[in-house]
Amino acid sequence: MSRILLTGGAGFLGSHLAEALLNRGDDVICIDNFFSGHKDNIRGFLGHPFFELLRHDVIHPLFVEVDRIYHLACPASPVHYQQNPIKTVKTSVMGTINMLGLAKRIRSRVLLASTSEVYGDPKVHPQSEDYWGHVNPIGLRSCYDEGKRVAETLMMDYHRQNAVEIRIARIFNTYGPRMAVEDGRVVSNFIVQALRGAPLTIYGEGLQTRSFCYVSDMIDGLIRLMDCGEFPGPVNLGNPREFTVLELAETILRLTRSASPIVRKPLPSDDPARRRPEIGLARKLLGWEPKVSLEEGLGLTIEYFRRKLGS
């Protein structure tokens, strides 16, 4: 049994990771400032004997004794991270400094939940870990993109300079139960719109592509990366199957049996045209690849939102 510190543990991904760690017998200290996380996500294990919740913001130092740190704290959808962009940058930069400082003091391994957004609007397809990306440093998305790029820099510098044990996961689009109704990401947007009978909003022609990974597969990848030998990363974690946004919308309309129309709006700035992970490294290093198909995962996610919306 390990004693785990999990930042952002009340968020979508964090709550699923907390649950998986508790199920295997780990002791979990969850910290969250509840900017984008929700107590509902962790209500099911608030009484668990190995679960502890602290309301804390990672931009401030924290002093605890743990074996490992999963650093997931940061708003991950445009709706949330653009709401307070300075706070988003602070969370990525100061939060990562604080977690690395803690890891250095207590000699703990630390995993950073980085993002496929470090690749920006990529000029290389699919994206492999040796691609440096194509990011607008002054755009509306840069508070998140550049914040995570600096977080990766900090991870590598603490590793090289102070021998801190690190793992960097570059997470591609992930979906599943516990996404917020007003999350702002494309899967939850389309499902909520379809269930409410509202128009599905597509930006541009809907020909931009994404790769969608179900949450259980992502959690398995994160745990495998944390537990793997000596490789610091970065490692892409995502589903290599690629779909257009229009295909996603049509699939959700079919699965929900919704009569919602599709409406088109102008593309937002710096919206990536194509996004698909090259996961050869994850296959080789972790023996990992996604198992849940898009239709299966969407079915489970739709049922969650049906219950959530009471529809």
C-alpha positions in Angstrom: 0.0 0.0 0.0 1.3 3.5 -1.0 0.4 6.8 0.5 -0.7 9.0 -2.4 -1.1 12.8 -2.8 -3.6 13.6 -5.6 -4.0 17.2 -6.6 -7.2 18.1 -8.4 -8.7 14.9 -6.9 -12.3 16.2 -7.1 -12.1 16.8 -10.8 -13.3 14.5 -13.6 -10.1 12.6 -14.1 -8.9 13.0 -10.5 -12.0 11.5 -8.9 -11.7 8.4 -11.2 -8.0 8.1 -10.3 -8.8 8.4 -6.6 -11.3 5.6 -6.9 -8.9 3.3 -8.8 -6.2 3.9 -6.2 -8.5 3.3 -3.3 -9.7 0.1 -4.9 -6.2 -1.3 -5.1 -5.6 -0.5 -1.4 -3.7 2.8 -1.6 -4.1 5.6 1.0 -5.2 8.8 -0.9 -4.9 12.4 0.2 -7.0 14.4 -2.2 -6.5 18.1 -2.5 -8.7 20.5 -4.5 -9.7 24.2 -4.4 -13.0 23.3 -6.1 -12.6 25.9 -8.9 -13.6 23.3 -11.5 -13.8 20.1 -9.3 -17.0 19.0 -7.5 -17.7 17.3 -4.2 -20.3 15.2 -6.0 -17.4 13.5 -7.8 -15.9 12.2 -4.6 -19.0 12.0 -2.4 -19.0 8.2 -2.8 -15.7 7.8 -0.9 -15.7 10.6 1.6 -16.3 8.1 4.3 -13.6 5.6 3.0 -11.1 4.9 5.8 -8.1 5.5 3.4 -9.4 8.7 1.8 -8.7 12.2 3.1 -9.9 15.5 1.5 -8.1 18.8 2.0 -9.4 22.1 0.5 -6.2 23.5 -0.7 -4.9 25.5 -3.7 -1.7 24.2 -5.2 -0.3 27.7 -5.8 0.4 27.6 -2.1 3.0 25.2 -0.6 1.8 22.0 1.1 3.7 19.9 3.6 2.7 16.2 3.8 4.5 12.9 3.9 3.6 10.7 1.0 5.2 8.1 -1.3 3.9 9.4 -4.6 2.3 12.5 -6.0 -0.2 12.6 -8.9 -0.3 16.3 -10.0 -3.6 16.7 -11.9 -4.7 20.2 -10.6 -5.6 22.6 -13.4 -8.8 23.5 -15.2 -8.7 21.5 -18.4 -11.6 22.8 -20.5 -11.6 26.1 -22.4 -14.6 27.3 -20.5 -12.8 27.0 -17.2 -9.2 27.8 -18.1 -10.2 30.9 -20.0 -12.4 32.1 -17.2 -9.4 33.2 -15.2 -6.3 32.8 -17.5 -3.8 34.3 -15.0 -5.0 31.8 -12.4 -4.6 29.0 -14.9 -1.0 29.9 -15.6 -0.3 30.2 -11.8 -1.8 26.7 -11.2 0.4 25.2 -13.9 3.6 27.0 -13.0 3.5 27.7 -9.3 1.5 24.6 -8.6 4.1 22.4 -10.3 6.9 24.2 -8.6 5.3 23.5 -5.2 4.7 19.8 -6.0 8.2 19.4 -7.3 9.6 21.1 -4.2 7.6 18.7 -2.0 8.7 15.7 -4.1 12.3 16.9 -3.7 12.0 17.3 0.1 10.3 14.0 0.8 12.0 12.0 -2.0 8.7 11.2 -3.7 8.0 10.3 -7.3 5.7 12.8 -9.0 3.6 12.4 -12.1 2.4 15.5 -14.1 -0.8 15.4 -16.0 0.3 17.3 -19.1 -1.7 17.6 -22.2 -1.9 17.1 -26.0 -2.4 20.9 -26.1 1.4 21.2 -25.8 1.4 20.3 -29.5 -0.8 23.3 -30.3 -2.2 23.2 -33.8 0.2 20.5 -35.0 2.0 20.5 -38.3 3.0 16.9 -37.7 0.4 14.1 -37.8 0.0 11.9 -35.8 1.8 13.6 -32.9 4.7 11.7 -31.3 6.6 12.7 -28.1 9.6 14.0 -30.0 7.4 16.7 -31.8 7.9 20.2 -30.2 4.6 21.5 -31.2 3.1 24.6 -32.9 1.7 26.9 -30.2 0.6 30.5 -30.2 2.2 32.0 -27.1 -0.1 35.0 -26.9 -3.5 33.4 -28.0 -6.6 32.8 -25.9 -5.6 29.2 -25.3 -2.0 29.9 -24.3 -2.7 30.3 -20.6 -3.3 26.5 -20.6 -1.0 25.4 -23.5 2.0 27.4 -22.4 1.3 26.8 -18.7 1.6 23.0 -19.3 4.7 23.5 -21.5 6.4 25.4 -18.7 5.2 22.7 -16.2 7.0 20.0 -18.4 10.1 22.2 -18.4 10.0 22.4 -14.6 9.6 18.7 -14.3 12.6 18.0 -16.5 14.8 20.6 -14.8 14.0 19.3 -11.3 14.8 15.8 -12.6 18.1 16.8 -14.2 19.2 19.3 -11.5 17.8 17.7 -8.3 17.3 14.0 -9.3 13.6 14.2 -8.6 11.8 11.1 -9.9 9.3 12.3 -12.5 6.7 11.0 -14.9 5.1 13.2 -17.6 1.8 12.1 -19.2 0.6 13.9 -22.3 -3.2 13.3 -22.1 -5.3 13.5 -25.2 -9.1 14.1 -25.2 -10.7 12.0 -22.5 -14.4 11.6 -21.7 -16.7 9.7 -19.5 -19.0 9.9 -16.4 -18.4 12.8 -14.0 -17.7 15.3 -16.7 -19.5 18.5 -15.7 -22.7 19.4 -17.5 -21.3 22.8 -18.4 -17.8 21.4 -19.0 -17.4 23.0 -22.4 -15.6 20.1 -24.0 -17.0 18.6 -27.2 -18.3 15.3 -25.9 -20.2 16.6 -22.9 -21.4 19.6 -25.0 -22.9 17.3 -27.7 -24.4 14.8 -25.2 -26.1 17.5 -23.1 -27.4 19.4 -26.2 -28.8 16.1 -27.6 -30.5 15.1 -24.4 -32.0 18.6 -24.0 -33.2 18.6 -27.6 -31.0 21.7 -28.2 -29.0 22.2 -31.4 -25.6 20.6 -31.5 -23.0 23.4 -32.0 -20.3 22.6 -34.5 -17.5 25.1 -35.1 -16.5 25.5 -38.7 -17.5 22.6 -41.0 -16.8 20.0 -38.3 -14.0 18.4 -40.3 -11.4 19.0 -37.5 -10.4 15.7 -35.9 -10.0 14.5 -32.4 -9.2 11.2 -30.7 -11.4 10.3 -27.8 -10.2 8.1 -24.9 -12.6 6.6 -22.4 -11.8 7.5 -18.8 -11.1 4.0 -17.5 -8.5 3.5 -20.2 -6.8 6.8 -19.3 -6.7 6.0 -15.6 -5.1 2.6 -16.4 -2.5 4.4 -18.4 -1.7 7.0 -15.7 -1.2 4.3 -13.1 1.0 2.2 -15.4 3.1 5.2 -16.1 3.5 6.1 -12.5 4.5 2.5 -11.7 6.9 2.0 -14.6 10.7 1.7 -14.3 13.0 4.6 -14.9 11.5 6.5 -17.9 10.6 10.1 -17.0 8.5 10.7 -20.1 6.8 12.4 -21.8 4.5 9.6 -22.8 1.4 10.1 -25.0 -1.8 8.7 -23.5 -4.8 8.7 -25.8 -6.9 6.8 -28.3 -5.2 6.6 -31.7 -8.6 6.3 -33.5 -9.4 9.6 -35.2 -12.9 11.0 -35.7 -14.1 14.3 -37.2 -16.2 16.4 -34.9 -19.1 16.0 -37.3 -18.8 12.2 -37.0 -18.9 12.5 -33.2 -22.0 14.7 -33.4 -23.8 12.2 -35.7 -22.9 9.2 -33.5 -24.2 11.0 -30.4 -27.4 11.9 -32.2 -27.9 8.3 -33.2 -27.1 6.9 -29.7 -29.4 9.4 -27.9 -32.1 9.1 -30.5 -32.3 12.8 -30.5 -33.9 15.0 -33.2 -31.6 17.9 -32.4 -30.4 19.8 -35.5 -26.7 20.6 -36.1 -25.8 24.3 -36.3 -22.5 25.7 -37.4 -20.6 28.6 -35.9 -17.2 30.2 -36.8 -14.1 28.4 -35.6 -12.6 29.8 -32.4 -9.0 31.1 -32.6 -6.1 28.5 -32.5 -8.5 25.6 -32.7 -6.4 22.6 -33.7 -7.3 21.2 -37.1 -6.1 17.6 -36.4 -5.2 15.8 -33.2 -4.2 12.1 -32.9 -1.6 10.5 -30.6 1.1 8.2 -31.7 1.1 5.7 -28.8 3.9 3.4 -29.8 5.9 4.4 -26.7 3.0 3.7 -24.4 2.5 0.3 -26.0 6.2 -0.6 -25.7 6.9 1.0 -22.3 3.6 0.4 -20.4 2.0 -2.4 -22.4 -0.9 0.0 -22.7 -3.5 0.8 -25.3 -7.2 1.8 -25.1 -9.7 -1.0 -24.9 -13.1 0.8 -24.8 -14.6 1.7 -28.2 -16.1 5.1 -28.9 -19.6 3.7 -29.1 -19.3 1.7 -25.8 -17.8 4.7 -24.0 -20.3 7.1 -25.4 -23.1 4.8 -24.3 -21.9 4.8 -20.7 -21.4 8.6 -20.7 -24.8 9.2 -22.2 -26.4 7.1 -19.4 -24.5 9.2 -16.8 -25.8 12.5 -18.3 -29.3 11.1 -18.5 -29.3 10.5 -14.7 -27.6 13.8 -14.1 -30.1 15.8 -16.2 -33.1 13.6 -15.1 -34.0 13.1 -18.7 
